[in-house]
Amino acid sequence: MITSLPNLLTLSRIAVIPALIASFYLDGEYAFWVPLALFTIAGLTDILDGYVARAMNEQSSLGKFMDPIADKLLVATTILMLVALDRIDGWTVLPALIIVLREIVVSGLREFLAEIRVSVPVSALGKWKTVVQLVALGFLISGTAGDRVLPDALAATMIGDLGLWVAAVITLISGYDYLRAGKTHLRDGV
């Protein structure tokens, strides 16, 4: 049911994406803090939707379907905007690319496995990957404005860049786990 609170939280994560994109084009300090606020709110809905669904016993097929899609849309959109605005540049584009490509591969695998009625639940490592990505991207969104808030030794962009590399490593490991879980079905063509 779409009107359940958990589903509304998940759908709100998708609905915020156009505003998030537009906010990156604001001038001055707003170009850092408004997208960070929108991204943070969207990230919090990711934590809340699952918690509320379990607490209210309202876990639904729609929620299980939409939650990972909402996560992927939010993360991919943010990465693309940060690359387009040169807030992710140089070698740091590599982990960003790894993250986006892994999401496409895992989504394709899940779609294939769903067609043959094989469920691949989100792993604990996959959840950690999402948390690390969201935190790293938050630091990168804050950019030079975040650098002015943190002590010099802890520049927000440096933390974001490092976090993106850590997220990419976790992404590769969890992506491999998903491929390994689906390997039998891919080989057998069940």
N, C-alpha and C positions, 0 to 999 in steps of 0.2 A: 504494500500500500504506500503510495507516494506521500500521503499526508502524515505519515508517522514522523516524529521528531528526528530520529536518526537519519531517515531518508532526506528530510529537509536540510539537515546539516550537511550531508554529503552533496546534495544538489546545490547548496549555497556555495560550496567550494568551486563548483564549475561556473556558477553565475557571477562570481567575483572576477573571473579572468578578464573580461573586457575592461573593467574598471582598473584592474592591475596593469594591463597593457597601457592604457591611456595615462595612468599616473607616472609611468616612466618618462613621459614627455613633458612633465611639469618643469618649471624653471626654478632655479635656486635650490635651497635646502629641501623644498617640498619634493623635488625629484628623487630624494633619498628616503625621506621619512614617510611619505604617504604610501609609496609602494611597499615599504617595510611593514607598515601597519596593516595594509590589506593582506599581504602575504602571511603575516603572523596570525591574523584572525583566521585566514583560510587554513593554516597549519593546525591551529587549535581545534577547528572543526573536525580535522582528521582524528585527533585524539578523542574528542567528545562523542563523535557518532558511534564508534564501536563501544565505548563505555556506556553510553545511554542505551544503546540497543540491548546490551547484555543486562543492564540494570532493570530495564523496563520489559525484558523478555520480548523484544520486538525485532529480533533478527529476521531479515527477509531475504528472499532471492534477489530482489531489486537492489537492496543494500550491498549484498555480497558481490553483485555484478558491477554496480556503479562506484563503490568505494575505490577499488584499484584504478579505475578509469579516471576518476576525479584526481587522484594523486598524480597519475602520469601526466594528465593535462596541465595541472598546476606546475609541476616540476619542469616539464618540457617547455612550456610557455616562458617560465622564468629564465631558464637557461638560454633560450633563444633571444630573449630581450637583453639579457646581460652580455651575450656575445655581440649582438647587434650594436650595443652602446659601448663596446670595448671595456666593459667592467670585468669580463672574462676574456683574456687575450693571451697571446703567446702559447707557451706549452700547456697552460691551464685549459685550453680548448680541448685538449686530448681527454682528460677525465670527463669533461662535460659531454663530449661526443660518446664516450664509452657508456655513460649513464643513459643517454637518449637511445642509443642503439640497443642496449640491453633491454630497455623497456619495450621496444618494438619486437624484439625476438621473443621475449617472455609472453607478450600479449598474443603474438601469433601462435605460440605453442599452446597457450591456454585455450585459444579459440579452437584449434585443431582437436585438443583433448576433450573439450566440451562437446564437440560434434560426435565423438565416440563414447560420450558419457563417462569420462574419466575426470575426476576432480583433483586439482592440485591446490591444496590450501596454501595460504600465505605462511611462510616460515617465520620463525622468530628472527632469523638473520635478515629476512626481507623487511621485517618491521624496523629493525635497527638501521638498515640501509636507508629507509625513508626518513628516520629521525636525523641521521647524520647529514643527509642531503638537505633537509629543511633548515637545519641549523647553519650549515655552510652557506647555503643560498641566502639566508637572512643576513649573514655577515657581508656577503658580496653585494647585496642590495643596498645596505647602509653605506658602502663605499667610503669615499673620503670623508663624508659626514661622520660615519662611525669611527674612522681613524682619529678624528678630533675628540671624541668622547673617551676613547680608551687610552691608557698610557702608551707612550711611544713604542715600547717593546712589544706591545700586543696590538698591532695594527689590525683593524677589522678585515681589511683586504687580505692580509697575510693569513689570518685565521680562516677566512673563507676559502682561500686558495688551498691551504693545507687540508681543510675539511673536505673539499671537493675531491682531492686525491684519495683521501681515506674512503670516502663514499664510493669512488670508482673501484677501489680494491674490493670493498664489501659487495659492490654491484656485480663484479666478475665472479666472485665466489658464490653468491646466491643465485646468479644466473646459471652457473654450472650445475648447482644443486637442482634447479628446475629442469634443466636439460637432462640430467641424469635420471630424475624421477620420471620423465616422459619418454626416455630412450627406448624402453621396451615396446611401448605402444607405437612409436615412430618406426621401429624396425619391423614389427610384426604387421603393421598396417591394419590393426584390429578395427 
